[in-house]
Amino acid sequence: AGQRATNEQKIAGSKSRIEWFKKRIAVEEKLFAEGVITEKQLLQTKDEYGLLISEITEAKNRLREIAASELAMRNKNQQQLSTSELRIADQKRKLQLLENQLDHASRVPSPYEGRILEVKIDVGTLVNVGTSIVSLEMAEGKLQALLYLPAAEGKKVHKDMEALISPTTVRREEYG
């Protein structure tokens, strides 16, 4: 910003000097034609005018370089910002994917509704497929049993018929 202002001031100040030099050269050309001054003095004034034009050109070139440098810096910053935003978006997508995977992996859905009576595995313990992790009390509803009966006995069974069922592992003498 400081270099820009310095060069702009140099250009502005030099513009007024250009007009002065143009007038001075015109006057000195008349004086040279009349023989009042030497050619050397006229050429010296024209050289000073040429140096002034060179200074203005240099200042304008520096302004262009500053503008180009600022534009390059803005583009670089914008590119870095875009790259950072892309990285952030990518990391957010990865985080969301991992959260979804964790949610999916940490849920153990049951095909049955009911109340948990016993948790058989501690939280955080890795289990294999098919491992029993809880005991459920079935939700309100009828208890179902799958029975295999001989064909002769099967014809005696009717819908909504009362049945007394006991596991074979339970001793009748002990539990009734």
C-alpha positions as CSV (number, residue, x, y, z in Angstrom):
1,A,0.0,0.0,0.0
2,G,2.9,2.4,0.8
3,Q,4.7,1.7,-2.5
4,R,1.4,2.2,-4.4
5,A,0.9,5.6,-2.8
6,T,4.5,6.7,-3.4
7,N,4.3,5.8,-7.0
8,E,0.9,7.4,-7.5
9,Q,2.2,10.6,-5.9
10,K,5.3,10.5,-8.1
11,I,3.2,10.2,-11.2
12,A,0.8,13.0,-10.1
13,G,3.7,15.3,-9.3
14,S,5.5,14.5,-12.6
15,K,2.4,15.3,-14.7
16,S,2.6,19.0,-13.7
17,R,6.3,19.0,-14.4
18,I,5.7,17.6,-17.9
19,E,3.6,20.6,-18.8
20,W,6.3,22.9,-17.4
21,F,9.0,21.1,-19.4
22,K,6.9,21.3,-22.6
23,K,6.6,25.0,-22.2
24,R,10.3,25.4,-21.3
25,I,11.4,23.3,-24.4
26,A,9.1,25.5,-26.6
27,V,10.7,28.6,-25.2
28,E,14.2,27.3,-25.5
29,E,13.7,26.2,-29.1
30,K,12.7,29.9,-29.9
31,L,15.7,31.1,-28.0
32,F,18.0,28.7,-29.8
33,A,16.5,29.7,-33.1
34,E,17.3,33.3,-32.2
35,G,20.7,32.3,-31.1
36,V,20.3,33.4,-27.5
37,I,21.1,29.9,-26.1
38,T,23.3,27.1,-27.2
39,E,22.1,23.7,-28.6
40,K,23.7,22.1,-25.6
41,Q,21.3,23.9,-23.2
42,L,18.3,22.9,-25.4
43,L,19.5,19.2,-25.5
44,Q,20.1,19.2,-21.7
45,T,16.5,20.4,-21.2
46,K,15.2,17.7,-23.6
47,D,17.3,15.1,-21.7
48,E,15.8,16.2,-18.4
49,Y,12.3,15.9,-20.0
50,G,13.2,12.4,-21.3
51,L,14.4,11.4,-17.8
52,L,11.1,12.7,-16.3
53,I,9.1,10.6,-18.9
54,S,11.3,7.6,-18.0
55,E,10.5,8.1,-14.2
56,I,6.8,8.3,-15.0
57,T,7.0,5.1,-17.1
58,E,9.0,3.3,-14.3
59,A,6.4,4.4,-11.7
60,K,3.5,3.2,-13.9
61,N,5.4,-0.1,-14.4
62,R,5.9,-0.5,-10.7
63,L,2.2,0.2,-10.2
64,R,1.4,-2.6,-12.7
65,E,3.8,-4.9,-10.9
66,I,2.2,-4.1,-7.5
67,A,-1.3,-4.7,-9.0
68,A,-0.1,-8.0,-10.5
69,S,1.5,-9.0,-7.3
70,E,-1.6,-8.2,-5.3
71,L,-3.8,-10.1,-7.8
72,A,-1.4,-13.1,-7.6
73,M,-1.5,-13.0,-3.8
74,R,-5.4,-12.7,-3.8
75,N,-5.6,-15.7,-6.2
76,K,-3.2,-17.7,-4.1
77,N,-5.1,-16.9,-0.9
78,Q,-8.4,-17.8,-2.7
79,Q,-6.9,-21.0,-3.9
80,Q,-5.7,-21.9,-0.4
81,L,-9.1,-21.1,1.0
82,S,-10.8,-23.2,-1.6
83,T,-8.4,-26.1,-0.9
84,S,-9.0,-25.8,2.8
85,E,-12.8,-25.7,2.4
86,L,-12.6,-28.8,0.2
87,R,-10.5,-30.6,2.9
88,I,-12.9,-29.6,5.6
89,A,-15.9,-30.8,3.5
90,D,-14.1,-34.1,2.8
91,Q,-13.3,-34.5,6.5
92,K,-16.9,-33.8,7.4
93,R,-18.1,-36.5,4.9
94,K,-15.6,-38.9,6.4
95,L,-16.7,-38.1,9.9
96,Q,-20.4,-38.6,8.9
97,L,-19.5,-41.9,7.3
98,L,-17.7,-43.1,10.4
99,E,-20.6,-41.9,12.6
100,N,-23.0,-43.8,10.5
101,Q,-20.8,-46.9,10.6
102,L,-20.5,-46.6,14.3
103,D,-24.2,-46.2,14.7
104,H,-24.9,-49.2,12.5
105,A,-22.2,-51.4,14.1
106,S,-23.3,-50.5,17.7
107,R,-27.0,-51.3,17.3
108,V,-28.2,-54.8,17.8
109,P,-31.8,-55.0,16.5
110,S,-34.0,-57.7,17.8
111,P,-36.8,-59.2,15.7
112,Y,-38.9,-59.5,18.9
113,E,-40.5,-56.9,21.1
114,G,-40.3,-57.2,24.8
115,R,-38.6,-56.2,28.1
116,I,-35.0,-56.9,28.7
117,L,-34.6,-59.2,31.7
118,E,-30.9,-59.8,31.8
119,V,-27.9,-58.2,30.0
120,K,-25.4,-61.1,29.5
121,I,-22.5,-59.1,28.0
122,D,-20.8,-56.0,29.3
123,V,-21.0,-52.8,27.3
124,G,-18.1,-52.4,24.9
125,T,-17.4,-56.1,24.7
126,L,-16.9,-57.5,21.2
127,V,-19.2,-60.3,20.4
128,N,-19.5,-62.8,17.5
129,V,-22.5,-63.2,15.3
130,G,-25.1,-65.3,17.0
131,T,-23.9,-64.6,20.6
132,S,-26.8,-64.1,23.1
133,I,-26.4,-60.7,24.7
134,V,-29.7,-60.3,26.5
135,S,-32.7,-62.2,27.8
136,L,-36.0,-60.9,26.7
137,E,-39.5,-61.2,28.2
138,M,-41.8,-61.2,25.2
139,A,-44.2,-58.3,24.9
140,E,-47.9,-58.8,25.6
141,G,-49.1,-61.5,23.3
142,K,-49.6,-65.2,23.1
143,L,-46.8,-67.6,23.7
144,Q,-46.1,-69.8,20.7
145,A,-44.8,-73.2,20.6
146,L,-43.7,-75.4,17.7
147,L,-44.8,-79.0,18.3
148,Y,-44.1,-82.2,16.5
149,L,-46.7,-84.8,17.0
150,P,-47.3,-88.2,15.6
151,A,-49.8,-88.2,12.8
152,A,-52.4,-90.1,14.9
153,E,-52.2,-87.6,17.7
154,G,-52.1,-84.6,15.3
155,K,-55.7,-85.2,14.2
156,K,-56.9,-84.7,17.8
157,V,-55.5,-81.2,18.0
158,H,-57.9,-78.3,17.2
159,K,-57.5,-74.5,17.0
160,D,-57.6,-72.6,20.4
161,M,-57.3,-75.9,22.3
162,E,-55.7,-75.7,25.7
163,A,-52.3,-77.4,25.9
164,L,-50.0,-78.1,28.9
165,I,-46.4,-77.8,27.8
166,S,-43.3,-78.6,29.9
167,P,-39.7,-78.8,28.8
168,T,-38.2,-82.3,28.7
169,T,-35.2,-81.0,30.8
170,V,-37.5,-80.2,33.8
171,R,-38.2,-83.1,36.2
172,R,-41.9,-83.4,36.9
173,E,-41.3,-84.7,40.4
174,E,-39.4,-81.6,41.4
175,Y,-41.3,-78.8,39.6
176,G,-44.7,-80.4,39.0
